[in-house]
Amino acid sequence: EGKINVELSVDSTNHALKIIDVSMNEPGNKYKNRFFMPEFGDDFDVQFFPESGSLLNGELQVVGFKAIGSDGISVDVTGKIYTSKGQDIAEFSSLNRGMGKFTFEPEAGETYYAIVKSFKGVERKFNLPEAVNNGISLHLVNNRGKLYYEVKNRIGFPNNRLYLLVHSRGRALAMLALKDSVGQVSESLLPPGIVSFSVIDTLYNTYC
């Protein structure tokens, strides 16, 4: 019984993986283990997630983001979105555990990047996903027990050949013909947990 204290000097500028191997070998008591040291740097990463998967040129869309530190823990951030010419077009800040969202409309032929600052004052540049000309985006808004949806169709054939599939854990909850680009689904149809909304065609090809 007892304890062992070991002082470790940590170089916060060296971001290489740090490992401690511990072994003990005595009669009747063998022990061996490997410990991975946490990262003590201030570096962080931000990922951007356009609603329903892809950014469409010329369409106003919601983009979610998640900021994570080099230790794997969420980081609160603020930032701005810039065009390739350096014009700022949107601002954002995390709302909960490094997560948040903003809205913007990409233009064809343009690329975008974000300048993001952590709560520790560290500033980094990240490129946004490249916008595309063809595809489908699905926008959802939750209000008073109903989910309102809007489908923006840029694939070259009409909505009457598409369906909105609502599913959870491998079970279809609803399959709605998309005669119009907007509609609603009652929350009472949805079970607890994660529910997915997909736009599909009659051959069950998934577009978003």
C-alpha positions in Angstrom: 0.0 0.0 0.0 1.1 3.5 -0.7 1.6 5.9 -3.5 4.4 7.2 -5.8 4.7 10.8 -6.8 6.5 11.7 -10.1 7.1 15.2 -11.3 6.8 15.6 -15.1 7.9 18.6 -17.0 5.5 19.3 -19.9 6.6 21.4 -23.0 3.3 23.1 -24.0 4.8 24.0 -27.4 5.5 20.4 -28.4 2.2 18.9 -29.7 3.6 15.4 -30.3 1.7 12.5 -28.6 3.0 12.0 -25.1 2.9 8.6 -23.4 3.8 7.2 -20.0 4.5 3.5 -19.7 4.2 2.1 -16.2 5.3 -1.5 -15.3 5.9 -3.3 -12.0 7.2 -6.9 -11.7 7.5 -8.5 -8.3 6.5 -12.0 -7.1 2.7 -12.2 -7.1 2.2 -8.7 -8.3 2.7 -7.8 -12.0 1.4 -4.6 -13.5 1.8 -3.0 -16.9 -0.2 0.0 -18.3 0.1 2.8 -20.8 -1.2 6.3 -20.1 -1.7 9.0 -22.8 -1.0 12.5 -21.6 -3.6 15.2 -22.3 -2.6 18.0 -24.7 -1.9 21.2 -22.9 -1.7 23.5 -25.9 -4.1 26.2 -26.9 -4.6 25.0 -30.5 -8.1 24.1 -31.7 -10.0 23.0 -34.7 -13.4 24.1 -36.2 -15.6 22.0 -38.5 -18.5 23.5 -40.5 -21.6 21.5 -41.4 -24.0 23.0 -44.0 -27.6 22.0 -43.2 -28.5 18.8 -45.1 -24.9 18.3 -46.3 -24.0 20.7 -49.2 -23.7 24.4 -49.7 -25.7 25.5 -52.8 -24.6 28.6 -54.7 -27.2 31.3 -54.7 -29.3 29.8 -51.8 -29.5 31.2 -48.3 -28.6 28.3 -45.9 -27.9 27.5 -42.3 -24.3 26.3 -41.4 -23.6 24.7 -38.1 -20.1 24.5 -36.6 -18.3 22.7 -33.8 -15.0 23.9 -32.2 -12.8 21.4 -30.3 -9.5 21.9 -28.6 -6.4 19.8 -29.1 -7.4 18.0 -25.8 -10.7 16.9 -27.4 -12.8 19.2 -25.2 -15.1 21.8 -26.7 -13.9 25.4 -27.1 -16.0 28.6 -27.1 -15.2 30.7 -30.1 -16.2 33.8 -32.1 -15.5 34.5 -35.7 -16.3 36.1 -39.0 -16.8 34.7 -42.5 -14.8 36.3 -45.4 -14.9 36.1 -49.2 -11.7 35.3 -51.1 -11.3 39.1 -51.5 -11.3 39.6 -47.8 -14.8 41.1 -47.4 -16.5 40.0 -44.2 -20.1 38.9 -44.8 -21.2 37.1 -41.5 -20.4 36.8 -37.8 -20.9 33.9 -35.5 -20.2 32.8 -31.9 -20.6 29.5 -30.1 -23.8 29.0 -28.1 -23.2 25.8 -26.2 -20.1 23.6 -25.9 -18.3 25.0 -28.9 -21.4 24.7 -31.1 -23.4 27.3 -33.0 -24.7 28.3 -36.4 -24.9 31.1 -38.8 -26.7 31.9 -42.1 -25.2 33.0 -45.4 -25.7 32.8 -49.1 -22.7 31.6 -51.2 -22.1 33.0 -54.7 -20.9 30.9 -57.7 -17.2 31.3 -58.4 -16.5 32.5 -54.9 -14.7 30.7 -52.0 -15.0 31.5 -48.3 -12.9 31.2 -45.1 -13.4 32.0 -41.5 -11.2 33.8 -39.0 -12.0 32.2 -35.6 -10.8 33.3 -32.2 -10.9 31.1 -29.1 -11.8 32.3 -25.6 -8.1 32.2 -24.8 -7.4 34.7 -27.6 -5.9 32.2 -30.1 -6.8 33.0 -33.7 -7.0 30.6 -36.6 -8.1 30.5 -40.2 -10.4 27.8 -41.6 -11.8 27.2 -45.1 -15.5 26.7 -45.5 -16.8 23.8 -47.6 -16.9 24.6 -51.3 -20.3 25.4 -52.6 -21.8 23.5 -55.5 -24.3 24.4 -58.3 -26.3 21.2 -58.3 -28.0 19.5 -55.4 -30.8 19.6 -52.9 -30.9 21.3 -49.5 -33.5 20.7 -46.8 -34.2 23.4 -44.2 -36.1 22.5 -41.0 -37.6 24.9 -38.4 -39.3 23.7 -35.1 -42.2 25.8 -33.9 -45.1 25.0 -31.6 -45.1 21.2 -32.0 -44.6 21.2 -35.7 -41.5 20.9 -38.0 -41.7 23.1 -41.0 -39.6 22.1 -43.9 -38.4 23.8 -47.1 -36.7 22.0 -50.0 -34.5 23.8 -52.4 -34.2 21.7 -55.6 -31.3 22.2 -57.9 -31.0 18.8 -59.5 -32.9 19.3 -62.8 -36.1 17.3 -62.2 -39.3 18.4 -60.5 -40.4 18.0 -56.9 -43.3 15.7 -57.9 -40.7 12.9 -58.4 -39.3 13.4 -54.9 -40.3 12.3 -51.4 -39.5 13.4 -47.9 -38.6 10.3 -45.9 -38.8 10.6 -42.1 -37.1 7.7 -40.3 -35.6 6.6 -37.0 -33.6 3.5 -36.1 -34.2 1.8 -39.4 -38.0 2.4 -39.3 -39.9 4.7 -41.7 -42.2 7.1 -39.8 -43.5 9.0 -42.8 -43.0 9.3 -46.6 -44.4 12.5 -48.0 -44.7 13.4 -51.7 -42.9 16.7 -52.3 -45.5 18.3 -54.6 -44.6 21.6 -53.1 -41.3 22.9 -51.8 -42.6 23.6 -48.3 -44.7 21.7 -45.8 -44.9 20.5 -42.2 -44.7 17.4 -40.0 -46.3 17.1 -36.6 -43.9 16.4 -33.7 -46.3 13.8 -32.4 -45.2 11.5 -35.2 -41.7 11.5 -33.9 -40.3 9.1 -31.2 -37.7 10.2 -28.7 -34.1 10.2 -29.9 -32.5 10.9 -33.2 -34.8 11.3 -36.2 -33.5 11.6 -39.8 -35.1 13.5 -42.7 -34.0 12.5 -46.2 -35.0 13.6 -49.7 -35.3 10.6 -52.0 -36.7 9.6 -55.4 -38.9 6.7 -56.5 -35.8 4.5 -56.8 -34.8 5.4 -53.2 -31.7 7.4 -54.3 -30.9 9.8 -51.5 -30.1 13.4 -52.4 -29.7 15.0 -48.9 
